[in-house]
Amino acid sequence: MTAAPDEASPAPDEVGSTPAEASSISDEAIPAPADDALACGEVAPMLVDAMVGLWPGGMTYRRTFPGRADQVPEARRFVRFLLEDSARRDDAEQIVAELAANAVAHTASGQPHGTFIVEVTRRTTAIRVTVYDCGWGATPRFASRRGTDALAENGRGLALVAGLAVRVGVRGTQAVGHAVWAELPPR
């Protein structure tokens, strides 16, 4: 035996189950944060330090970009996103811009179908920015700012990177590609 339509369920206003009432119940069930609660931006650096500290080698993020000059700003945005809470974000952006531009201009990464990879490793002791190229070009050589001619067409970018970083280096060969990296202090 089935119930008559008017007996099947109570009217919505009798049980408080209309969408408007459900919304007001939800709002009442969630208390507002206290005035002295930490904002998310104040907590985030502590959370990042805690997360990075869980992995001895730090946390590593990688992204592959098409080997074109228009992808250098995209590489900067990637680094800016990853280091949003770091005081060294601007330096890291400048470093990746120089290294990515070099990969595109001076290696097989800039050839049709070429790519470059940006890697950012966050440790409690340092931030490392690495750009991997496809090889073929000369092995990058870092020079001090003093040793670079201010009017030279080449070499100033790597000198700038060396001036911003506490450590720099290159791994790899022309045949297999290079990993050019720079380290910054975390703060």
Contacts in CASP RR format, 6 or more apart in sequence:
PFRMAT RR
TARGET T0000
AUTHOR 0000-0000-0000
METHOD contacts of the structure
MODEL  1
MTAAPDEASPAPDEVGSTPAEASSISDEAIPAPADDALACGEVAPMLVDA
MVGLWPGGMTYRRTFPGRADQVPEARRFVRFLLEDSARRDDAEQIVAELA
ANAVAHTASGQPHGTFIVEVTRRTTAIRVTVYDCGWGATPRFASRRGTDA
LAENGRGLALVAGLAVRVGVRGTQAVGHAVWAELPPR
12 18 0 8 1.000
12 21 0 8 1.000
16 22 0 8 1.000
16 25 0 8 1.000
41 85 0 8 1.000
44 85 0 8 1.000
45 85 0 8 1.000
48 85 0 8 1.000
48 122 0 8 1.000
49 124 0 8 1.000
51 59 0 8 1.000
52 58 0 8 1.000
52 59 0 8 1.000
52 122 0 8 1.000
52 123 0 8 1.000
52 124 0 8 1.000
53 123 0 8 1.000
53 124 0 8 1.000
57 121 0 8 1.000
57 123 0 8 1.000
58 121 0 8 1.000
58 122 0 8 1.000
58 123 0 8 1.000
58 124 0 8 1.000
59 121 0 8 1.000
59 122 0 8 1.000
60 119 0 8 1.000
60 120 0 8 1.000
60 121 0 8 1.000
60 122 0 8 1.000
61 82 0 8 1.000
61 119 0 8 1.000
61 120 0 8 1.000
61 121 0 8 1.000
62 117 0 8 1.000
62 118 0 8 1.000
62 119 0 8 1.000
62 120 0 8 1.000
63 75 0 8 1.000
63 78 0 8 1.000
63 117 0 8 1.000
63 118 0 8 1.000
64 115 0 8 1.000
64 116 0 8 1.000
64 117 0 8 1.000
65 71 0 8 1.000
65 74 0 8 1.000
65 75 0 8 1.000
65 100 0 8 1.000
65 115 0 8 1.000
65 116 0 8 1.000
65 117 0 8 1.000
65 118 0 8 1.000
66 114 0 8 1.000
66 115 0 8 1.000
67 103 0 8 1.000
67 104 0 8 1.000
67 109 0 8 1.000
67 110 0 8 1.000
67 114 0 8 1.000
67 115 0 8 1.000
67 116 0 8 1.000
68 104 0 8 1.000
68 110 0 8 1.000
69 101 0 8 1.000
69 104 0 8 1.000
69 105 0 8 1.000
71 100 0 8 1.000
71 104 0 8 1.000
71 116 0 8 1.000
72 97 0 8 1.000
72 100 0 8 1.000
72 101 0 8 1.000
72 104 0 8 1.000
73 97 0 8 1.000
75 96 0 8 1.000
75 97 0 8 1.000
75 100 0 8 1.000
75 116 0 8 1.000
75 118 0 8 1.000
75 131 0 8 1.000
76 93 0 8 1.000
76 96 0 8 1.000
76 97 0 8 1.000
78 96 0 8 1.000
78 118 0 8 1.000
78 120 0 8 1.000
79 89 0 8 1.000
79 92 0 8 1.000
79 93 0 8 1.000
79 96 0 8 1.000
79 118 0 8 1.000
79 120 0 8 1.000
79 129 0 8 1.000
80 89 0 8 1.000
80 93 0 8 1.000
82 120 0 8 1.000
82 122 0 8 1.000
83 89 0 8 1.000
83 92 0 8 1.000
83 93 0 8 1.000
83 120 0 8 1.000
83 122 0 8 1.000
83 127 0 8 1.000
86 92 0 8 1.000
86 127 0 8 1.000
86 186 0 8 1.000
86 187 0 8 1.000
87 187 0 8 1.000
88 127 0 8 1.000
88 184 0 8 1.000
88 185 0 8 1.000
88 186 0 8 1.000
88 187 0 8 1.000
91 164 0 8 1.000
91 165 0 8 1.000
91 184 0 8 1.000
92 120 0 8 1.000
92 127 0 8 1.000
92 129 0 8 1.000
92 184 0 8 1.000
94 160 0 8 1.000
94 161 0 8 1.000
94 164 0 8 1.000
95 129 0 8 1.000
95 161 0 8 1.000
95 164 0 8 1.000
95 165 0 8 1.000
95 182 0 8 1.000
95 184 0 8 1.000
96 118 0 8 1.000
96 129 0 8 1.000
96 131 0 8 1.000
98 157 0 8 1.000
98 158 0 8 1.000
98 160 0 8 1.000
98 161 0 8 1.000
99 129 0 8 1.000
99 131 0 8 1.000
99 161 0 8 1.000
99 180 0 8 1.000
99 182 0 8 1.000
100 116 0 8 1.000
100 118 0 8 1.000
100 131 0 8 1.000
102 131 0 8 1.000
102 133 0 8 1.000
102 140 0 8 1.000
102 157 0 8 1.000
102 158 0 8 1.000
102 180 0 8 1.000
103 109 0 8 1.000
103 110 0 8 1.000
103 116 0 8 1.000
103 131 0 8 1.000
103 132 0 8 1.000
103 133 0 8 1.000
103 134 0 8 1.000
103 180 0 8 1.000
104 110 0 8 1.000
104 116 0 8 1.000
106 137 0 8 1.000
106 138 0 8 1.000
106 140 0 8 1.000
107 133 0 8 1.000
107 134 0 8 1.000
107 135 0 8 1.000
107 136 0 8 1.000
107 137 0 8 1.000
107 177 0 8 1.000
107 178 0 8 1.000
108 114 0 8 1.000
108 133 0 8 1.000
108 134 0 8 1.000
108 135 0 8 1.000
108 136 0 8 1.000
108 137 0 8 1.000
108 177 0 8 1.000
109 115 0 8 1.000
109 116 0 8 1.000
109 133 0 8 1.000
109 134 0 8 1.000
109 135 0 8 1.000
110 116 0 8 1.000
110 134 0 8 1.000
111 134 0 8 1.000
111 136 0 8 1.000
114 134 0 8 1.000
115 134 0 8 1.000
116 131 0 8 1.000
116 132 0 8 1.000
116 133 0 8 1.000
116 134 0 8 1.000
117 131 0 8 1.000
117 132 0 8 1.000
118 129 0 8 1.000
118 130 0 8 1.000
118 131 0 8 1.000
119 128 0 8 1.000
119 129 0 8 1.000
119 130 0 8 1.000
119 131 0 8 1.000
119 132 0 8 1.000
120 127 0 8 1.000
120 128 0 8 1.000
120 129 0 8 1.000
120 130 0 8 1.000
121 127 0 8 1.000
121 128 0 8 1.000
121 130 0 8 1.000
122 186 0 8 1.000
123 186 0 8 1.000
124 186 0 8 1.000
125 185 0 8 1.000
125 186 0 8 1.000
126 166 0 8 1.000
126 167 0 8 1.000
126 183 0 8 1.000
126 184 0 8 1.000
126 185 0 8 1.000
126 186 0 8 1.000
127 183 0 8 1.000
127 184 0 8 1.000
127 185 0 8 1.000
127 186 0 8 1.000
128 181 0 8 1.000
128 182 0 8 1.000
128 183 0 8 1.000
128 184 0 8 1.000
129 181 0 8 1.000
129 182 0 8 1.000
129 183 0 8 1.000
129 184 0 8 1.000
130 179 0 8 1.000
130 180 0 8 1.000
130 181 0 8 1.000
131 179 0 8 1.000
131 180 0 8 1.000
131 181 0 8 1.000
132 177 0 8 1.000
132 178 0 8 1.000
132 179 0 8 1.000
133 177 0 8 1.000
133 178 0 8 1.000
133 180 0 8 1.000
134 177 0 8 1.000
135 173 0 8 1.000
135 174 0 8 1.000
135 175 0 8 1.000
135 176 0 8 1.000
135 177 0 8 1.000
135 178 0 8 1.000
136 174 0 8 1.000
136 177 0 8 1.000
137 174 0 8 1.000
138 174 0 8 1.000
139 170 0 8 1.000
139 172 0 8 1.000
139 173 0 8 1.000
139 174 0 8 1.000
139 178 0 8 1.000
140 158 0 8 1.000
140 170 0 8 1.000
140 178 0 8 1.000
140 180 0 8 1.000
141 158 0 8 1.000
141 170 0 8 1.000
142 158 0 8 1.000
142 159 0 8 1.000
142 161 0 8 1.000
142 162 0 8 1.000
142 168 0 8 1.000
142 169 0 8 1.000
142 170 0 8 1.000
143 155 0 8 1.000
143 158 0 8 1.000
143 159 0 8 1.000
143 162 0 8 1.000
144 159 0 8 1.000
144 162 0 8 1.000
144 163 0 8 1.000
145 159 0 8 1.000
145 160 0 8 1.000
145 162 0 8 1.000
145 163 0 8 1.000
147 159 0 8 1.000
148 155 0 8 1.000
148 156 0 8 1.000
148 159 0 8 1.000
150 156 0 8 1.000
158 168 0 8 1.000
161 168 0 8 1.000
161 182 0 8 1.000
162 168 0 8 1.000
162 182 0 8 1.000
164 182 0 8 1.000
164 184 0 8 1.000
165 182 0 8 1.000
165 183 0 8 1.000
165 184 0 8 1.000
166 183 0 8 1.000
166 184 0 8 1.000
166 185 0 8 1.000
167 182 0 8 1.000
167 183 0 8 1.000
168 180 0 8 1.000
168 181 0 8 1.000
168 182 0 8 1.000
168 183 0 8 1.000
169 180 0 8 1.000
169 181 0 8 1.000
169 182 0 8 1.000
170 178 0 8 1.000
170 179 0 8 1.000
170 180 0 8 1.000
170 181 0 8 1.000
171 178 0 8 1.000
171 179 0 8 1.000
171 181 0 8 1.000
172 178 0 8 1.000
172 179 0 8 1.000
END
